[in-house]
Amino acid sequence: MNTEILGLVVMFAITVVISIFLGKYIAGVYGYKKTFLDKIFQPAENLIYKISGINPNKQMTWKQNMFAMLTINLVWFVIGFFLLMNQFSLPLNPDGNPDMSPDLAFNTAISFLVNCNLQHYSGETGVSYLSQLYLMFLQFVTAATGMAAMAVLFKAFKDKTTTELGNFYDFFTKSMTRILIPISIVVAFILSANGSPMTFEGKDHITTLEGQKADVSRGPAAAFIAIKHLGTNGGGFFGANSAHPLENPNYLTNITEMVTQMIIPFAMVFALGFYLKRRKLSWTIFTVMTIGFLALTVPNVINETHGNPLITQMGTDPHLGAMEGKEIRFGSASSAYWSIATTVISTGSVNAMHDSTMPLSGMNELLAMMINCFYGGCGVGILNYFIFIILAVFMSGLMVGRTPEFLGKKIEAKEMKIAMIVALFHPFLILVGTALTAYMPEFGAKTLNNPGFHGFSEMLYEFTSSSANNGSGFEGLGDNTPWWNISTGIVLMLSRFIPIIGPVAIAGLLAQKKYIPESAGTLKTDTATFGFMTLAVILLIAALSFFPALTLGPIAEQLQYFNK
């Protein structure tokens, strides 16, 4: 067990080191500095701009940037919806997988469009290779969308007073060519070399050690798995996601996938410091996020490695931990670490079944998504955290009698209203969706695989995962129904674009204001004190919003079965 814990520490340390260097590189890309990949990708970018008629040097306002984001996302949705509805008749379908129903196609297209990848189907039987390739394309472009939005926010605070906030298409293209594609190639090579398939052939027909005939699904999995983690997407090529031996064959691939899904969220925090030349601020933000991450991860590792006392009472040996729903090649500690990393970062991939974790572990997985700003997804994690910075600045200014300012710009009523709407919209979507489903048993209770408190947790988890753009689930839930497909699809749309538009709008409004140089009366936002204040605001909003719901789910389950 000590070796397993050491492995987790090494994984985290490797991630941080890589992320610092990657953050400096990302800052250089968005700051139009020369990088070592310029000669390779500049010609390709120029060709893309020429074919599409884009002028990368044209500056946009924040509204123009957001309009560009929304329109191109609409096009991707229409294409995806058409492919999924007609995949049986289209090429690259050697296994003859059928068309999706309209409600499932709606949910799937929206889910991959918004970087969530909530899957109400199994990859082996639900989609063709052509559909998988398009979903892989969406995993690239949705990650680049969040990163481009973050680059717009960077630009807003770099110039003292401006309405010109870069070019969304240029930031988007560079995110793809300079960052996502090169790293994905490296990760896909590692996965393929360790046994993940990369082929367009259909199912492989084998004979098992027991002499039984079995059909094993294959496909271009290695490339799909690489970007699903790098882009914090999380969609599984196979139904069992990264618990599947072809998605995650061994401990080396487990480390690779874990580090891969964390490096861009980490790196974007450091990129902020390099870009704005405020490295102390980025370290303050990263420290707060890390405290939150560890506060959720450490209890989960303890819970899962100590085993399930109810199963131990049946005479089983608990020294491996609570192994129900986990893979022996990874172990309970690594699975517990992954369960928080994937929910904190909004990847949503799993190497063990969250539905089988201990009740309080499930609560921490829910909390990671409910808080939704400790690291977060590609770009959007910083956008979510930025909202809490605005709230903390305003509250701190009121308490100490100073004008609320952030990076030389006054925080006024309009910015506060937008910040509050964004902060409260996330719990609104989760709690209203769960309440409506629980109220209507034909939509909620009849789709549950578990009764009582755990069944309520299944419903709460599904809407939390949707609103956090996560995609993981308590898989006891029978979620492929018109109600679940449509309701979560609506939540997916609203929870993706409003938390992007809101922070960018605030940044755009602040960018137009007169720059106020720092003075003795300026509230410092790169100190441990302000970091603690921001953490307190985050926890206060989470506690007030979600504690009653958590009490009805995982907390009640813990008290019912394990605290007798």
ABEGO torsion letter per residue (X at the ends): XAAAAAAAAAAAAAAAAAAAAAAAAAAAAAAGBBBAAAAAAAAAAAAAAAAAGBBAABBBBAAAAAAAAAAAAAAAAAAAAAAAAAAAABBGBAAGBBBBBAAAAAAAAAAAAAGAGBBABBAAAABBAAAAAAAAAAAAAAAAAAAAAAAAAAAAAABABBABAEBAAAAAAAAAAAAAAAAAAAAAAAAAAAGBBBBABBBBBBBBAAGBBBBBBBEBAAAAAAAAAAAGAGBBABAAEAABAAABABAAAAAAAAAAAAAAAAAAAAAAAAAAGBAAAAAAAAAAAAAAAAAAAAAAAAAAAAEBAAAAAAGBBAAAEBABGBBAAAEAAAAAAAAAAAAAAGAGBBABBAAABBAAAAAAAAAAAAAGABGEBBGAAAAAAAAAAAAAAAAAAAAAGBBBBBGGBBBBAAAAAAAAAAAAAAAAAAAAAAAAAAABAAAAAAABABBEAAAAAAAAAAAAAAAAGAGBBBAABBABBAAAAAAAAAAAAAAAAAAAAAAAAAAAAAAABBBBBBBAABBBAABAAAAAAAAAAAAAAAAAAAAAAAAABAAAAAAAAAAX
